[in-house]
């Protein structure tokens, strides 16, 4: 995973508890901030899928290059 994706990934993970706990008082919110929670979950899923897609593309390029060099 790239450095930039890792930073965004960490912010998404930190956003999940913030949706349920008020940062100023530390108490549970009476009504959780659900858009932040679901947005963080969606962002995490998108980052995981994108990074796995990117890794797959790099592996395919490396395999193609390796096959060409053998011939």
Buried (B, 14 or more C-beta within 10 A) or exposed (E): BEEEBEEBBEEBEEBBEBBEBEEEEEEEEEEEBEEBBEBBBEBBEEBEEEBEEEEEEEEEEEEEEEEEEEE
